[in-house]
Amino acid sequence: MVSKISENGENCPPSPSLSEDQRAKIEQNRLEALAKRQKSISDGLLVDVGDSWLKLLEPETKKDYFQSLSKFVAAERNKHTIYPPANEVFSWTQLCPLKDIKVIIVGQDPYHGKNQAHGLCFSVKPGVKTPPSLVNIYKELETDIPGFQIPNHGTLTGWAKQGVLLLNSCLTVRASQANSHKDRGWEQLTDAVIRWLNDNSSALVFVLWGAYAQKKGAFINKQKHCILKSAHPSPFSANNGFFGCKHFSKCNAYLSKNKKKTIDWKKVL
């Protein structure tokens, strides 16, 4: 039984006994309709958004701040090099379906160097030198998680696939200009994501490193969720409380207590 796709991108009741070619065609049509729908509701800003996230994100696209954000990012891409590429801005929604989320790590701004940012906070593309903050995250993991060995790369897609939402507060940046897209609307969108998860889920782990992330997560319900706070893993602050925080083992202890599958932190890719 295979679902057909309607004109608005929604699934229709399944049809019986379709050939492989027919199934492939239906899936192709579904993806094309979904992509067209995403772009049309956001002036091209919502590109390659994971299916499970559309219902959450679509109401935001109707708000004034999102319309302004869409126009701003489009203008920026016309004039400057913007990271990450448009098809990777929402990779966190592709790799981490809404129903699978167990842990949320809150970052701030995408990396602004060439080939670094790919839509996951603290993570970089394969082949790119591991950034200093992630080096310190690996060092903490080495002391916190038995058997963890520091990888020779900085790509964290393996965590995302296990239900770790690696969410930056701001989702785009101009090349070589940190925080250049700050306060343009992304923060309102990611606040909406965190608020939805806070209100509609239970027993999640929110990892808030540094004052910025802690301020962003100030409204999270401590009675429903676990909140882990420490200094930021940046070389400028890691020695002020990040090293020794043991957030990774504490996260797994909480998940286990709440009968959720723990995160294999060793599986970064």
CYANA upper distance limits for C-alpha pairs under 8 A (distance plus 0.5 A):
  1 MET  CA     14 PRO  CA      5.76
  1 MET  CA     15 SER  CA      5.91
  1 MET  CA     16 PRO  CA      5.22
  1 MET  CA     17 SER  CA      7.19
  1 MET  CA     18 LEU  CA      8.22
  2 VAL  CA     13 PRO  CA      8.45
  2 VAL  CA     14 PRO  CA      5.01
  2 VAL  CA     15 SER  CA      5.80
  2 VAL  CA     16 PRO  CA      7.14
  2 VAL  CA     18 LEU  CA      7.95
  2 VAL  CA     23 ARG  CA      7.59
  3 SER  CA     11 ASN  CA      6.35
  3 SER  CA     12 CYS  CA      6.09
  3 SER  CA     13 PRO  CA      6.09
  3 SER  CA     14 PRO  CA      4.42
  3 SER  CA     15 SER  CA      6.78
  4 LYS  CA     11 ASN  CA      6.25
  4 LYS  CA     12 CYS  CA      5.54
  4 LYS  CA     13 PRO  CA      7.23
  4 LYS  CA     14 PRO  CA      6.74
  4 LYS  CA     15 SER  CA      7.69
  4 LYS  CA     26 ILE  CA      6.71
  4 LYS  CA     30 ARG  CA      8.14
  5 ILE  CA      9 GLY  CA      6.35
  5 ILE  CA     10 GLU  CA      6.27
  5 ILE  CA     11 ASN  CA      5.36
  5 ILE  CA     12 CYS  CA      6.24
  5 ILE  CA     26 ILE  CA      7.45
  5 ILE  CA     29 ASN  CA      7.58
  5 ILE  CA     30 ARG  CA      5.83
  6 SER  CA     10 GLU  CA      5.92
  6 SER  CA     11 ASN  CA      6.71
  6 SER  CA     12 CYS  CA      6.74
  7 GLU  CA     33 ALA  CA      7.62
  8 ASN  CA     33 ALA  CA      7.59
  8 ASN  CA     34 LEU  CA      8.30
  8 ASN  CA     37 ARG  CA      7.69
  9 GLY  CA     30 ARG  CA      6.78
  9 GLY  CA     33 ALA  CA      5.75
  9 GLY  CA     34 LEU  CA      5.64
  9 GLY  CA     37 ARG  CA      7.57
 18 LEU  CA     22 GLN  CA      6.37
 18 LEU  CA     23 ARG  CA      6.79
 19 SER  CA     23 ARG  CA      6.70
 20 GLU  CA     24 ALA  CA      6.58
 21 ASP  CA     25 LYS  CA      6.66
 22 GLN  CA     26 ILE  CA      6.67
 23 ARG  CA     27 GLU  CA      6.69
 24 ALA  CA     28 GLN  CA      6.60
 25 LYS  CA     29 ASN  CA      6.62
 26 ILE  CA     30 ARG  CA      6.58
 27 GLU  CA     31 LEU  CA      6.71
 28 GLN  CA     32 GLU  CA      6.69
 29 ASN  CA     33 ALA  CA      6.53
 30 ARG  CA     34 LEU  CA      6.58
 31 LEU  CA     35 ALA  CA      6.57
 32 GLU  CA     36 LYS  CA      6.65
 33 ALA  CA     37 ARG  CA      6.60
 34 LEU  CA     38 GLN  CA      6.66
 35 ALA  CA     39 LYS  CA      6.82
 35 ALA  CA     47 VAL  CA      7.27
 35 ALA  CA     48 ASP  CA      7.04
 36 LYS  CA     40 SER  CA      6.60
 37 ARG  CA     41 ILE  CA      6.81
 38 GLN  CA     42 SER  CA      7.12
 38 GLN  CA     44 GLY  CA      7.78
 38 GLN  CA     46 LEU  CA      5.88
 38 GLN  CA     47 VAL  CA      6.68
 38 GLN  CA     48 ASP  CA      8.20
 38 GLN  CA     49 VAL  CA      8.00
 39 LYS  CA     43 ASP  CA      6.29
 39 LYS  CA     44 GLY  CA      4.57
 39 LYS  CA     45 LEU  CA      6.88
 39 LYS  CA     46 LEU  CA      6.14
 39 LYS  CA     47 VAL  CA      6.61
 40 SER  CA     44 GLY  CA      6.92
 41 ILE  CA     46 LEU  CA      8.28
 41 ILE  CA     58 GLU  CA      8.14
 41 ILE  CA     61 THR  CA      7.18
 42 SER  CA     46 LEU  CA      6.28
 42 SER  CA     61 THR  CA      6.47
 42 SER  CA     66 PHE  CA      8.39
 42 SER  CA     67 GLN  CA      7.68
 42 SER  CA     70 SER  CA      7.03
 43 ASP  CA     67 GLN  CA      8.38
 43 ASP  CA     70 SER  CA      6.58
 43 ASP  CA     71 LYS  CA      7.85
 44 GLY  CA     70 SER  CA      7.94
 44 GLY  CA     74 ALA  CA      8.42
 45 LEU  CA     70 SER  CA      6.22
 45 LEU  CA     73 VAL  CA      8.16
 45 LEU  CA     74 ALA  CA      8.14
 45 LEU  CA     86 ALA  CA      7.96
 46 LEU  CA     90 PHE  CA      8.15
 47 VAL  CA     86 ALA  CA      7.09
 47 VAL  CA     87 ASN  CA      6.22
 47 VAL  CA     89 VAL  CA      8.29
 47 VAL  CA     90 PHE  CA      7.70
 48 ASP  CA     87 ASN  CA      6.32
 48 ASP  CA     88 GLU  CA      8.08
 48 ASP  CA     90 PHE  CA      7.18
 48 ASP  CA     91 SER  CA      8.03
 48 ASP  CA     94 GLN  CA      8.08
 49 VAL  CA     53 TRP  CA      7.40
 49 VAL  CA     54 LEU  CA      7.50
 49 VAL  CA     90 PHE  CA      6.13
 49 VAL  CA     91 SER  CA      7.69
 49 VAL  CA     93 THR  CA      6.39
 49 VAL  CA     94 GLN  CA      6.78
 50 GLY  CA     54 LEU  CA      7.54
 50 GLY  CA     90 PHE  CA      8.25
 50 GLY  CA     91 SER  CA      8.31
 50 GLY  CA     93 THR  CA      5.29
 50 GLY  CA     94 GLN  CA      4.82
 50 GLY  CA     95 LEU  CA      8.32
 50 GLY  CA     97 PRO  CA      7.48
 51 ASP  CA     94 GLN  CA      8.25
 52 SER  CA     93 THR  CA      8.29
 52 SER  CA     97 PRO  CA      6.44
 52 SER  CA     98 LEU  CA      6.36
 52 SER  CA     99 LYS  CA      8.39
 53 TRP  CA     57 LEU  CA      6.66
 53 TRP  CA     93 THR  CA      6.95
 53 TRP  CA     97 PRO  CA      7.82
 53 TRP  CA     98 LEU  CA      6.88
 54 LEU  CA     58 GLU  CA      6.12
 55 LYS  CA     59 PRO  CA      7.96
 56 LEU  CA     60 GLU  CA      8.42
 56 LEU  CA    193 VAL  CA      8.09
 56 LEU  CA    196 TRP  CA      8.31
 57 LEU  CA     61 THR  CA      7.38
 57 LEU  CA    189 LEU  CA      8.46
 57 LEU  CA    193 VAL  CA      8.35
 58 GLU  CA     62 LYS  CA      7.75
 59 PRO  CA     63 LYS  CA      7.89
 60 GLU  CA     66 PHE  CA      7.08
 60 GLU  CA    189 LEU  CA      7.39
 61 THR  CA     66 PHE  CA      5.89
 61 THR  CA     67 GLN  CA      7.22
 62 LYS  CA     66 PHE  CA      7.50
 62 LYS  CA     67 GLN  CA      7.72
 63 LYS  CA     67 GLN  CA      7.09
 64 ASP  CA     68 SER  CA      6.81
 65 TYR  CA     69 LEU  CA      6.59
 65 TYR  CA    184 ARG  CA      8.44
 65 TYR  CA    185 GLY  CA      6.21
 65 TYR  CA    188 GLN  CA      8.44
 66 PHE  CA     70 SER  CA      6.53
 66 PHE  CA    185 GLY  CA      6.84
 66 PHE  CA    189 LEU  CA      8.29
 67 GLN  CA     71 LYS  CA      6.92
 68 SER  CA     72 PHE  CA      6.64
 68 SER  CA    184 ARG  CA      8.36
 68 SER  CA    185 GLY  CA      8.14
 69 LEU  CA     73 VAL  CA      6.62
 69 LEU  CA    184 ARG  CA      6.42
 69 LEU  CA    185 GLY  CA      6.00
 69 LEU  CA    186 TRP  CA      7.77
 70 SER  CA     74 ALA  CA      6.64
 71 LYS  CA     75 ALA  CA      6.66
 72 PHE  CA     76 GLU  CA      6.66
 72 PHE  CA    184 ARG  CA      8.27
 73 VAL  CA     77 ARG  CA      6.65
 74 ALA  CA     78 ASN  CA      6.90
 75 ALA  CA     79 LYS  CA      7.02
 76 GLU  CA     80 HIS  CA      6.11
 76 GLU  CA     81 THR  CA      8.26
 76 GLU  CA     82 ILE  CA      7.62
 76 GLU  CA    174 ARG  CA      8.27
 77 ARG  CA     81 THR  CA      6.73
 77 ARG  CA     82 ILE  CA      6.38
 80 HIS  CA    174 ARG  CA      7.30
 80 HIS  CA    175 ALA  CA      8.07
 81 THR  CA    174 ARG  CA      6.55
 81 THR  CA    175 ALA  CA      6.06
 82 ILE  CA    172 THR  CA      7.26
 82 ILE  CA    173 VAL  CA      6.19
 82 ILE  CA    174 ARG  CA      5.09
 82 ILE  CA    175 ALA  CA      6.15
 83 TYR  CA    110 PRO  CA      7.83
 83 TYR  CA    111 TYR  CA      8.13
 83 TYR  CA    112 HIS  CA      6.93
 83 TYR  CA    114 LYS  CA      8.50
 83 TYR  CA    117 ALA  CA      6.68
 83 TYR  CA    118 HIS  CA      8.25
 83 TYR  CA    172 THR  CA      6.13
 83 TYR  CA    173 VAL  CA      5.91
 83 TYR  CA    174 ARG  CA      6.79
 83 TYR  CA    175 ALA  CA      6.96
 84 PRO  CA     88 GLU  CA      6.48
 84 PRO  CA     89 VAL  CA      6.25
 84 PRO  CA    110 PRO  CA      8.02
 84 PRO  CA    115 ASN  CA      8.48
 84 PRO  CA    116 GLN  CA      8.34
 84 PRO  CA    117 ALA  CA      5.60
 84 PRO  CA    118 HIS  CA      5.79
 84 PRO  CA    119 GLY  CA      6.97
 84 PRO  CA    171 LEU  CA      8.46
 84 PRO  CA    172 THR  CA      6.70
 84 PRO  CA    173 VAL  CA      7.95
 85 PRO  CA     89 VAL  CA      6.95
 85 PRO  CA    118 HIS  CA      7.89
 87 ASN  CA     91 SER  CA      8.04
 88 GLU  CA    118 HIS  CA      5.90
 88 GLU  CA    119 GLY  CA      5.97
 89 VAL  CA    118 HIS  CA      7.22
 89 VAL  CA    119 GLY  CA      5.35
 89 VAL  CA    171 LEU  CA      6.73
 89 VAL  CA    172 THR  CA      7.51
 90 PHE  CA     94 GLN  CA      7.48
 90 PHE  CA    119 GLY  CA      6.42
 91 SER  CA     95 LEU  CA      6.68
 91 SER  CA    118 HIS  CA      7.60
 91 SER  CA    119 GLY  CA      5.72
 91 SER  CA    120 LEU  CA      7.54
 92 TRP  CA     96 CYS  CA      6.33
 92 TRP  CA    119 GLY  CA      6.51
 92 TRP  CA    120 LEU  CA      6.40
 92 TRP  CA    160 ALA  CA      7.74
 92 TRP  CA    165 LEU  CA      7.12
 92 TRP  CA    166 LEU  CA      7.15
 92 TRP  CA    167 LEU  CA      7.56
 93 THR  CA     97 PRO  CA      6.56
 93 THR  CA     98 LEU  CA      8.04
 95 LEU  CA    157 THR  CA      7.80
 95 LEU  CA    160 ALA  CA      6.26
 95 LEU  CA    161 LYS  CA      5.96
 96 CYS  CA    100 ASP  CA      7.07
 96 CYS  CA    101 ILE  CA      7.13
 96 CYS  CA    160 ALA  CA      5.96
 96 CYS  CA    161 LYS  CA      6.14
 96 CYS  CA    162 GLN  CA      7.97
 96 CYS  CA    163 GLY  CA      6.14
 96 CYS  CA    164 VAL  CA      7.58
 96 CYS  CA    165 LEU  CA      6.85
 97 PRO  CA    101 ILE  CA      7.36
 97 PRO  CA    163 GLY  CA      8.10
100 ASP  CA    162 GLN  CA      7.96
100 ASP  CA    163 GLY  CA      5.58
101 ILE  CA    162 GLN  CA      8.40
101 ILE  CA    163 GLY  CA      4.75
101 ILE  CA    164 VAL  CA      6.57
101 ILE  CA    165 LEU  CA      6.96
101 ILE  CA    204 LEU  CA      8.21
102 LYS  CA    163 GLY  CA      5.79
102 LYS  CA    164 VAL  CA      6.61
102 LYS  CA    165 LEU  CA      8.30
102 LYS  CA    203 ALA  CA      8.24
102 LYS  CA    204 LEU  CA      5.65
102 LYS  CA    205 VAL  CA      6.88
102 LYS  CA    255 LEU  CA      8.33
103 VAL  CA    163 GLY  CA      6.88
103 VAL  CA    164 VAL  CA      5.14
103 VAL  CA    165 LEU  CA      6.54
103 VAL  CA    204 LEU  CA      6.26
103 VAL  CA    205 VAL  CA      5.14
103 VAL  CA    206 PHE  CA      6.45
103 VAL  CA    207 VAL  CA      7.91
103 VAL  CA    251 CYS  CA      8.44
104 ILE  CA    164 VAL  CA      6.23
104 ILE  CA    165 LEU  CA      5.14
104 ILE  CA    166 LEU  CA      6.69
104 ILE  CA    167 LEU  CA      7.52
104 ILE  CA    204 LEU  CA      8.11
104 ILE  CA    205 VAL  CA      6.69
104 ILE  CA    206 PHE  CA      5.36
104 ILE  CA    207 VAL  CA      6.50
105 ILE  CA    121 CYS  CA      8.33
105 ILE  CA    164 VAL  CA      7.67
105 ILE  CA    165 LEU  CA      6.64
105 ILE  CA    166 LEU  CA      5.63
105 ILE  CA    167 LEU  CA      6.68
105 ILE  CA    206 PHE  CA      6.65
105 ILE  CA    207 VAL  CA      5.24
105 ILE  CA    208 LEU  CA      6.99
106 VAL  CA    121 CYS  CA      7.85
106 VAL  CA    166 LEU  CA      6.94
106 VAL  CA    167 LEU  CA      5.66
106 VAL  CA    168 ASN  CA      6.30
106 VAL  CA    169 SER  CA      7.49
106 VAL  CA    206 PHE  CA      8.16
106 VAL  CA    207 VAL  CA      6.91
106 VAL  CA    208 LEU  CA      6.36
106 VAL  CA    209 TRP  CA      7.87
106 VAL  CA    213 ALA  CA      6.38
107 GLY  CA    121 CYS  CA      5.90
107 GLY  CA    122 PHE  CA      7.60
107 GLY  CA    166 LEU  CA      7.81
107 GLY  CA    167 LEU  CA      6.38
107 GLY  CA    168 ASN  CA      4.72
107 GLY  CA    169 SER  CA      6.50
107 GLY  CA    209 TRP  CA      8.35
107 GLY  CA    213 ALA  CA      7.10
108 GLN  CA    121 CYS  CA      8.10
108 GLN  CA    168 ASN  CA      5.36
108 GLN  CA    169 SER  CA      5.23
108 GLN  CA    170 CYS  CA      6.55
108 GLN  CA    212 TYR  CA      7.90
108 GLN  CA    213 ALA  CA      7.68
109 ASP  CA    121 CYS  CA      8.31
109 ASP  CA    168 ASN  CA      6.43
109 ASP  CA    169 SER  CA      6.91
109 ASP  CA    170 CYS  CA      5.73
109 ASP  CA    171 LEU  CA      7.27
109 ASP  CA    172 THR  CA      7.94
109 ASP  CA    173 VAL  CA      7.78
109 ASP  CA    178 ALA  CA      7.73
109 ASP  CA    179 ASN  CA      6.70
109 ASP  CA    182 LYS  CA      8.46
110 PRO  CA    117 ALA  CA      6.28
110 PRO  CA    119 GLY  CA      7.96
110 PRO  CA    121 CYS  CA      7.20
110 PRO  CA    168 ASN  CA      7.30
110 PRO  CA    170 CYS  CA      7.50
110 PRO  CA    171 LEU  CA      6.79
110 PRO  CA    172 THR  CA      6.71
110 PRO  CA    173 VAL  CA      6.78
111 TYR  CA    116 GLN  CA      6.44
111 TYR  CA    117 ALA  CA      5.62
111 TYR  CA    173 VAL  CA      8.16
111 TYR  CA    178 ALA  CA      8.09
112 HIS  CA    116 GLN  CA      7.56
112 HIS  CA    117 ALA  CA      7.47
112 HIS  CA    173 VAL  CA      6.74
112 HIS  CA    174 ARG  CA      7.10
112 HIS  CA    175 ALA  CA      5.50
112 HIS  CA    176 SER  CA      5.61
112 HIS  CA    177 GLN  CA      6.92
112 HIS  CA    178 ALA  CA      6.65
113 GLY  CA    117 ALA  CA      8.05
113 GLY  CA    175 ALA  CA      6.69
113 GLY  CA    176 SER  CA      6.41
114 LYS  CA    175 ALA  CA      7.82
115 ASN  CA    124 VAL  CA      8.20
115 ASN  CA    125 LYS  CA      7.04
115 ASN  CA    128 VAL  CA      7.64
116 GLN  CA    123 SER  CA      8.41
116 GLN  CA    124 VAL  CA      5.26
116 GLN  CA    125 LYS  CA      6.09
116 GLN  CA    128 VAL  CA      6.98
117 ALA  CA    123 SER  CA      7.65
117 ALA  CA    124 VAL  CA      6.00
117 ALA  CA    125 LYS  CA      7.30
118 HIS  CA    123 SER  CA      7.98
118 HIS  CA    124 VAL  CA      6.89
118 HIS  CA    125 LYS  CA      6.86
119 GLY  CA    167 LEU  CA      8.48
119 GLY  CA    168 ASN  CA      8.40
119 GLY  CA    171 LEU  CA      7.58
120 LEU  CA    124 VAL  CA      8.20
120 LEU  CA    156 LEU  CA      8.20
120 LEU  CA    157 THR  CA      8.49
120 LEU  CA    166 LEU  CA      5.56
120 LEU  CA    167 LEU  CA      6.66
120 LEU  CA    168 ASN  CA      7.48
121 CYS  CA    166 LEU  CA      5.54
121 CYS  CA    167 LEU  CA      6.05
121 CYS  CA    168 ASN  CA      5.69
122 PHE  CA    131 PRO  CA      8.41
122 PHE  CA    133 SER  CA      7.80
122 PHE  CA    134 LEU  CA      6.57
122 PHE  CA    156 LEU  CA      8.49
122 PHE  CA    166 LEU  CA      8.14
123 SER  CA    134 LEU  CA      8.03
123 SER  CA    154 GLY  CA      6.17
123 SER  CA    155 THR  CA      5.58
123 SER  CA    156 LEU  CA      5.87
123 SER  CA    157 THR  CA      8.40
124 VAL  CA    128 VAL  CA      6.95
124 VAL  CA    130 THR  CA      7.67
124 VAL  CA    131 PRO  CA      8.46
124 VAL  CA    154 GLY  CA      5.89
124 VAL  CA    155 THR  CA      5.64
124 VAL  CA    156 LEU  CA      8.09
125 LYS  CA    154 GLY  CA      7.56
125 LYS  CA    155 THR  CA      6.16
126 PRO  CA    153 HIS  CA      6.99
126 PRO  CA    154 GLY  CA      7.43
126 PRO  CA    155 THR  CA      6.38
127 GLY  CA    153 HIS  CA      7.29
128 VAL  CA    153 HIS  CA      7.57
128 VAL  CA    154 GLY  CA      7.68
129 LYS  CA    153 HIS  CA      7.23
129 LYS  CA    154 GLY  CA      7.48
130 THR  CA    134 LEU  CA      6.93
130 THR  CA    135 VAL  CA      6.85
130 THR  CA    152 ASN  CA      8.35
130 THR  CA    153 HIS  CA      6.34
130 THR  CA    154 GLY  CA      5.22
131 PRO  CA    135 VAL  CA      6.73
131 PRO  CA    154 GLY  CA      7.88
132 PRO  CA    136 ASN  CA      6.92
132 PRO  CA    234 SER  CA      7.12
132 PRO  CA    235 PRO  CA      7.12
133 SER  CA    137 ILE  CA      6.83
133 SER  CA    233 PRO  CA      5.56
133 SER  CA    234 SER  CA      4.98
133 SER  CA    235 PRO  CA      6.98
134 LEU  CA    138 TYR  CA      6.62
134 LEU  CA    154 GLY  CA      7.56
134 LEU  CA    233 PRO  CA      7.87
135 VAL  CA    139 LYS  CA      6.81
136 ASN  CA    140 GLU  CA      6.75
136 ASN  CA    233 PRO  CA      6.33
136 ASN  CA    234 SER  CA      7.73
136 ASN  CA    235 PRO  CA      7.92
136 ASN  CA    238 ALA  CA      7.77
136 ASN  CA    243 PHE  CA      8.44
137 ILE  CA    141 LEU  CA      6.72
137 ILE  CA    233 PRO  CA      6.79
138 TYR  CA    142 GLU  CA      6.63
138 TYR  CA    150 ILE  CA      6.32
139 LYS  CA    143 THR  CA      7.19
139 LYS  CA    150 ILE  CA      7.82
140 GLU  CA    144 ASP  CA      6.55
140 GLU  CA    242 PHE  CA      8.44
140 GLU  CA    243 PHE  CA      6.30
140 GLU  CA    244 GLY  CA      7.23
140 GLU  CA    245 CYS  CA      8.43
140 GLU  CA    246 LYS  CA      7.72
141 LEU  CA    145 ILE  CA      5.97
141 LEU  CA    148 PHE  CA      7.03
141 LEU  CA    246 LYS  CA      8.28
141 LEU  CA    248 PHE  CA      7.49
141 LEU  CA    265 TRP  CA      8.39
142 GLU  CA    146 PRO  CA      7.70
142 GLU  CA    147 GLY  CA      8.01
142 GLU  CA    148 PHE  CA      5.69
142 GLU  CA    149 GLN  CA      6.77
142 GLU  CA    150 ILE  CA      7.37
143 THR  CA    244 GLY  CA      8.45
144 ASP  CA    244 GLY  CA      8.30
144 ASP  CA    246 LYS  CA      6.01
144 ASP  CA    248 PHE  CA      7.37
144 ASP  CA    249 SER  CA      6.86
145 ILE  CA    248 PHE  CA      7.70
145 ILE  CA    249 SER  CA      6.94
145 ILE  CA    265 TRP  CA      8.14
147 GLY  CA    266 LYS  CA      8.25
148 PHE  CA    265 TRP  CA      8.11
148 PHE  CA    266 LYS  CA      5.92
149 GLN  CA    266 LYS  CA      7.73
155 THR  CA    268 VAL  CA      7.25
155 THR  CA    269 LEU  CA      6.65
156 LEU  CA    160 ALA  CA      7.32
156 LEU  CA    268 VAL  CA      5.28
156 LEU  CA    269 LEU  CA      6.07
157 THR  CA    161 LYS  CA      6.72
157 THR  CA    268 VAL  CA      6.78
157 THR  CA    269 LEU  CA      5.71
158 GLY  CA    162 GLN  CA      7.08
158 GLY  CA    267 LYS  CA      6.06
158 GLY  CA    268 VAL  CA      4.88
158 GLY  CA    269 LEU  CA      4.55
159 TRP  CA    163 GLY  CA      7.23
159 TRP  CA    164 VAL  CA      5.93
159 TRP  CA    263 ILE  CA      7.95
159 TRP  CA    264 ASP  CA      8.17
159 TRP  CA    265 TRP  CA      7.35
159 TRP  CA    267 LYS  CA      7.22
159 TRP  CA    268 VAL  CA      5.97
159 TRP  CA    269 LEU  CA      7.72
160 ALA  CA    164 VAL  CA      5.09
160 ALA  CA    165 LEU  CA      6.28
160 ALA  CA    166 LEU  CA      7.27
162 GLN  CA    263 ILE  CA      7.06
162 GLN  CA    264 ASP  CA      8.44
167 LEU  CA    190 THR  CA      8.30
168 ASN  CA    190 THR  CA      8.22
169 SER  CA    186 TRP  CA      7.21
169 SER  CA    187 GLU  CA      5.80
169 SER  CA    190 THR  CA      6.21
169 SER  CA    191 ASP  CA      8.19
170 CYS  CA    181 HIS  CA      7.61
170 CYS  CA    182 LYS  CA      6.94
170 CYS  CA    186 TRP  CA      5.51
170 CYS  CA    187 GLU  CA      6.17
170 CYS  CA    190 THR  CA      8.05
171 LEU  CA    186 TRP  CA      6.83
172 THR  CA    181 HIS  CA      6.85
173 VAL  CA    177 GLN  CA      7.54
173 VAL  CA    178 ALA  CA      7.20
173 VAL  CA    179 ASN  CA      7.00
173 VAL  CA    180 SER  CA      6.19
173 VAL  CA    181 HIS  CA      5.83
174 ARG  CA    178 ALA  CA      7.74
174 ARG  CA    180 SER  CA      6.39
174 ARG  CA    181 HIS  CA      7.58
182 LYS  CA    186 TRP  CA      8.08
182 LYS  CA    187 GLU  CA      8.31
183 ASP  CA    187 GLU  CA      7.21
185 GLY  CA    189 LEU  CA      7.22
186 TRP  CA    190 THR  CA      6.78
187 GLU  CA    191 ASP  CA      6.41
188 GLN  CA    192 ALA  CA      6.70
189 LEU  CA    193 VAL  CA      7.00
190 THR  CA    194 ILE  CA      6.78
191 ASP  CA    195 ARG  CA      6.47
191 ASP  CA    216 LYS  CA      7.80
192 ALA  CA    196 TRP  CA      6.52
193 VAL  CA    197 LEU  CA      6.80
194 ILE  CA    198 ASN  CA      6.55
194 ILE  CA    217 GLY  CA      8.18
195 ARG  CA    199 ASP  CA      6.59
195 ARG  CA    219 PHE  CA      8.40
195 ARG  CA    220 ILE  CA      7.89
196 TRP  CA    200 ASN  CA      6.31
197 LEU  CA    201 SER  CA      5.97
198 ASN  CA    202 SER  CA      7.88
198 ASN  CA    220 ILE  CA      6.45
198 ASN  CA    221 ASN  CA      7.16
198 ASN  CA    224 LYS  CA      8.47
198 ASN  CA    225 HIS  CA      8.24
202 SER  CA    224 LYS  CA      5.96
202 SER  CA    225 HIS  CA      6.58
203 ALA  CA    224 LYS  CA      6.30
203 ALA  CA    225 HIS  CA      5.11
203 ALA  CA    226 CYS  CA      7.14
203 ALA  CA    255 LEU  CA      7.96
203 ALA  CA    258 ASN  CA      7.27
204 LEU  CA    224 LYS  CA      8.25
204 LEU  CA    225 HIS  CA      5.55
204 LEU  CA    226 CYS  CA      6.67
204 LEU  CA    255 LEU  CA      8.37
205 VAL  CA    225 HIS  CA      6.55
205 VAL  CA    226 CYS  CA      5.21
205 VAL  CA    227 ILE  CA      6.40
205 VAL  CA    228 LEU  CA      7.83
205 VAL  CA    251 CYS  CA      6.98
205 VAL  CA    254 TYR  CA      8.30
205 VAL  CA    255 LEU  CA      8.40
206 PHE  CA    225 HIS  CA      7.93
206 PHE  CA    226 CYS  CA      6.68
206 PHE  CA    227 ILE  CA      5.37
206 PHE  CA    228 LEU  CA      6.67
207 VAL  CA    227 ILE  CA      6.63
207 VAL  CA    228 LEU  CA      5.39
207 VAL  CA    229 LYS  CA      6.79
207 VAL  CA    247 HIS  CA      8.30
208 LEU  CA    213 ALA  CA      5.54
208 LEU  CA    214 GLN  CA      5.78
208 LEU  CA    217 GLY  CA      7.79
208 LEU  CA    227 ILE  CA      7.80
208 LEU  CA    228 LEU  CA      6.50
208 LEU  CA    229 LYS  CA      5.43
208 LEU  CA    230 SER  CA      7.31
209 TRP  CA    213 ALA  CA      6.40
209 TRP  CA    214 GLN  CA      7.35
209 TRP  CA    229 LYS  CA      6.22
209 TRP  CA    230 SER  CA      5.60
209 TRP  CA    231 ALA  CA      5.84
209 TRP  CA    232 HIS  CA      5.01
209 TRP  CA    233 PRO  CA      7.61
209 TRP  CA    242 PHE  CA      8.27
210 GLY  CA    214 GLN  CA      6.78
210 GLY  CA    229 LYS  CA      7.99
210 GLY  CA    230 SER  CA      6.63
210 GLY  CA    231 ALA  CA      5.05
210 GLY  CA    232 HIS  CA      4.66
210 GLY  CA    233 PRO  CA      8.45
211 ALA  CA    215 LYS  CA      6.57
211 ALA  CA    231 ALA  CA      7.89
211 ALA  CA    232 HIS  CA      8.27
212 TYR  CA    216 LYS  CA      6.78
213 ALA  CA    217 GLY  CA      6.68
214 GLN  CA    218 ALA  CA      6.50
214 GLN  CA    229 LYS  CA      7.55
220 ILE  CA    225 HIS  CA      8.15
221 ASN  CA    225 HIS  CA      6.72
222 LYS  CA    226 CYS  CA      6.79
222 LYS  CA    227 ILE  CA      7.22
226 CYS  CA    254 TYR  CA      7.90
228 LEU  CA    247 HIS  CA      7.16
230 SER  CA    241 GLY  CA      6.27
230 SER  CA    242 PHE  CA      5.91
230 SER  CA    245 CYS  CA      7.27
231 ALA  CA    237 SER  CA      6.65
231 ALA  CA    238 ALA  CA      6.67
231 ALA  CA    240 ASN  CA      6.63
231 ALA  CA    241 GLY  CA      5.65
231 ALA  CA    242 PHE  CA      5.37
232 HIS  CA    237 SER  CA      6.32
232 HIS  CA    238 ALA  CA      6.34
232 HIS  CA    242 PHE  CA      6.70
233 PRO  CA    237 SER  CA      6.84
233 PRO  CA    238 ALA  CA      4.98
233 PRO  CA    242 PHE  CA      6.32
233 PRO  CA    243 PHE  CA      8.30
234 SER  CA    238 ALA  CA      6.02
235 PRO  CA    239 ASN  CA      8.17
237 SER  CA    241 GLY  CA      8.12
237 SER  CA    242 PHE  CA      7.98
238 ALA  CA    242 PHE  CA      5.26
238 ALA  CA    243 PHE  CA      6.40
239 ASN  CA    243 PHE  CA      6.41
241 GLY  CA    245 CYS  CA      7.02
246 LYS  CA    250 LYS  CA      6.70
247 HIS  CA    251 CYS  CA      6.33
248 PHE  CA    252 ASN  CA      6.95
248 PHE  CA    265 TRP  CA      8.04
249 SER  CA    253 ALA  CA      6.63
250 LYS  CA    254 TYR  CA      6.76
251 CYS  CA    255 LEU  CA      6.80
252 ASN  CA    256 SER  CA      6.47
252 ASN  CA    262 THR  CA      5.58
252 ASN  CA    263 ILE  CA      6.87
253 ALA  CA    257 LYS  CA      6.61
253 ALA  CA    262 THR  CA      8.39
254 TYR  CA    258 ASN  CA      6.80
255 LEU  CA    259 LYS  CA      6.74
255 LEU  CA    260 LYS  CA      5.46
255 LEU  CA    261 LYS  CA      7.06
255 LEU  CA    262 THR  CA      6.33
256 SER  CA    260 LYS  CA      5.93
256 SER  CA    261 LYS  CA      6.99
256 SER  CA    262 THR  CA      6.70
